[in-house]
Amino acid sequence: MQDQTAQVDDLRLVALPSAVNCAELFVRFTLTEWHVPQIIDDARETAKRMVLAVIATVDEDADPTMITVRLRLRGATAVVEVQDDRPAPRLVVPRSLANKRAGVETLPGSRQLIWCEIPLPGGMDATVVPLPRRGTTRAAPPRKSEIDEAVDLNNDVMQRILDGLRRDDPTI
């Protein structure tokens, strides 16, 4: 089994009470997209508790701060992370997560990250989770006639603008 991250997705939110619902929707959507519906409820509740823990430490009189909610597939676990962008926020793992493998790490710049691991179902490993296919789709190059029309249109528009400016200036 590998412990390298096989997939990661994140969402940046303003640390306000509305972030709780957004985080829950993000977790539900991402785990559905990753085809791991068995852990949605557990991961959603975990993210909710972690975001609430961060929001509880935010000073309401200060400028709003940003948080990042991140999901990561690594080894036999899904990791829920909430990163607080404030310097030295003094976060602690919520008591409701005491029976789980969770912790708080201090990042560069004195920011903090709360994390919690959720086991993947049935001995599943991150390398066998059917992840979504996101190919690089590129728009077809414009046809030559479209380029010529765009150039003519731009030149025509610019000429009308210049003519209009000259009419307003009596010295020209």
C-alpha positions as CSV (number, residue, x, y, z in Angstrom):
1,M,0.0,0.0,0.0
2,Q,1.2,3.5,-0.9
3,D,0.9,6.5,1.4
4,Q,1.3,9.0,-1.3
5,T,-1.6,11.3,-2.1
6,A,-3.6,9.9,-5.1
7,Q,-6.1,12.7,-5.4
8,V,-6.7,16.1,-3.8
9,D,-9.4,18.8,-4.1
10,D,-9.9,21.9,-2.1
11,L,-12.2,24.9,-1.7
12,R,-11.4,28.4,-0.3
13,L,-14.1,30.0,1.9
14,V,-14.5,33.1,4.0
15,A,-14.5,32.1,7.7
16,L,-18.1,32.9,8.3
17,P,-21.0,30.7,9.5
18,S,-22.0,30.1,5.8
19,A,-18.8,28.3,5.3
20,V,-20.2,25.3,7.3
21,N,-22.9,24.6,4.7
22,C,-20.5,25.2,1.8
23,A,-17.9,22.8,3.3
24,E,-20.6,20.1,3.7
25,L,-21.7,20.5,0.1
26,F,-18.1,20.4,-1.1
27,V,-17.5,17.2,0.7
28,R,-20.7,15.6,-0.6
29,F,-19.9,16.6,-4.2
30,T,-16.3,15.6,-4.1
31,L,-16.8,12.2,-2.6
32,T,-19.6,11.5,-4.9
33,E,-17.4,12.4,-7.8
34,W,-14.7,10.2,-6.4
35,H,-17.2,7.3,-6.2
36,V,-16.8,6.9,-2.4
37,P,-20.4,7.4,-1.2
38,Q,-19.9,5.1,1.8
39,I,-18.0,7.7,3.8
40,I,-19.9,10.9,2.7
41,D,-21.9,11.2,6.0
42,D,-18.8,10.7,8.2
43,A,-16.6,13.1,6.1
44,R,-19.3,15.7,5.9
45,E,-19.9,15.7,9.7
46,T,-16.1,15.8,10.3
47,A,-15.7,18.8,7.9
48,K,-18.6,20.5,9.6
49,R,-17.1,20.1,13.1
50,M,-13.6,21.3,11.9
51,V,-15.0,24.4,10.2
52,L,-17.1,25.2,13.2
53,A,-13.9,24.9,15.4
54,V,-12.1,27.4,13.1
55,I,-15.0,29.8,13.0
56,A,-15.4,29.8,16.8
57,T,-11.9,31.2,17.1
58,V,-12.4,34.1,14.6
59,D,-12.7,37.6,16.0
60,E,-16.0,39.0,14.8
61,D,-14.7,42.6,14.9
62,A,-11.6,41.8,12.7
63,D,-11.6,41.6,8.9
64,P,-12.9,38.3,7.6
65,T,-10.2,35.6,7.1
66,M,-10.0,32.8,4.6
67,I,-10.0,29.1,5.2
68,T,-9.3,26.2,2.9
69,V,-11.3,23.0,3.1
70,R,-9.3,20.1,1.5
71,L,-10.1,16.5,0.8
72,R,-7.2,14.1,0.1
73,L,-7.1,10.4,-0.8
74,R,-4.0,8.8,0.7
75,G,-3.3,5.2,1.3
76,A,-6.3,3.6,2.9
77,T,-7.8,6.9,4.1
78,A,-9.6,10.0,3.0
79,V,-8.2,13.0,4.9
80,V,-10.3,16.0,5.7
81,E,-8.3,19.2,6.2
82,V,-9.2,22.7,7.2
83,Q,-6.4,25.3,6.9
84,D,-6.8,28.6,8.7
85,D,-5.0,31.5,7.0
86,R,-4.7,33.6,10.2
87,P,-1.2,33.7,11.8
88,A,-1.2,31.8,15.1
89,P,-4.9,31.0,15.4
90,R,-4.3,28.5,18.3
91,L,-6.7,25.8,17.0
92,V,-7.4,22.6,18.8
93,V,-8.9,19.3,17.5
94,P,-12.7,19.4,18.4
95,R,-13.6,17.1,21.2
96,S,-16.2,15.4,18.9
97,L,-13.2,14.1,16.9
98,A,-11.3,12.7,19.9
99,N,-12.0,9.0,18.9
100,K,-10.5,9.6,15.4
101,R,-7.0,9.9,14.1
102,A,-6.8,13.7,13.9
103,G,-4.4,16.5,14.7
104,V,-3.3,20.1,14.3
105,E,-0.2,21.2,12.5
106,T,1.5,24.6,12.4
107,L,2.4,25.6,8.8
108,P,4.9,28.2,7.6
109,G,3.8,31.7,8.6
110,S,2.2,30.4,11.8
111,R,-0.9,29.3,10.0
112,Q,-2.6,26.1,11.3
113,L,-4.2,23.1,9.7
114,I,-6.7,20.7,11.4
115,W,-6.8,17.3,9.8
116,C,-8.7,14.1,10.4
117,E,-8.3,10.7,8.6
118,I,-11.4,8.6,7.7
119,P,-10.7,5.0,6.6
120,L,-11.8,4.1,3.1
121,P,-14.5,1.4,3.1
122,G,-13.9,-2.4,2.8
123,G,-10.1,-2.3,2.6
124,M,-10.3,0.0,-0.3
125,D,-7.0,1.8,-1.2
126,A,-6.6,5.3,-2.7
127,T,-5.0,3.7,-5.8
128,V,-8.2,1.8,-6.7
129,V,-10.7,4.6,-6.2
130,P,-12.3,5.3,-9.6
131,L,-11.4,9.0,-9.9
132,P,-13.1,11.3,-12.4
133,R,-11.5,11.8,-15.8
134,R,-10.6,15.4,-16.4
135,G,-8.9,15.6,-19.8
136,T,-7.4,18.7,-21.3
137,T,-10.1,19.8,-23.7
138,R,-9.0,22.6,-25.9
139,A,-11.1,24.8,-28.0
140,A,-10.7,24.3,-31.7
141,P,-8.5,27.0,-33.3
142,P,-10.5,29.8,-34.9
143,R,-11.0,29.5,-38.7
144,K,-9.2,32.0,-40.9
145,S,-12.4,33.7,-41.9
146,E,-13.3,34.3,-38.2
147,I,-9.9,35.9,-37.6
148,D,-10.3,38.1,-40.7
149,E,-13.8,39.2,-39.6
150,A,-12.5,40.0,-36.1
151,V,-9.6,42.0,-37.4
152,D,-11.9,44.0,-39.7
153,L,-14.5,44.5,-37.0
154,N,-11.8,45.8,-34.6
155,N,-10.3,48.2,-37.2
156,D,-13.8,49.5,-38.1
157,V,-14.7,50.1,-34.5
158,M,-11.4,51.8,-33.8
159,Q,-11.8,54.1,-36.8
160,R,-15.3,55.1,-35.7
161,I,-14.0,55.9,-32.2
162,L,-11.2,58.0,-33.6
163,D,-13.6,59.8,-36.0
164,G,-15.9,60.6,-33.1
165,L,-13.1,62.0,-31.0
166,R,-11.9,64.2,-33.8
167,R,-15.5,65.7,-34.2
168,D,-15.5,66.7,-30.6
169,D,-12.2,68.5,-30.7
170,P,-12.4,71.8,-32.8
171,T,-8.6,72.0,-33.2
172,I,-8.5,69.0,-35.4
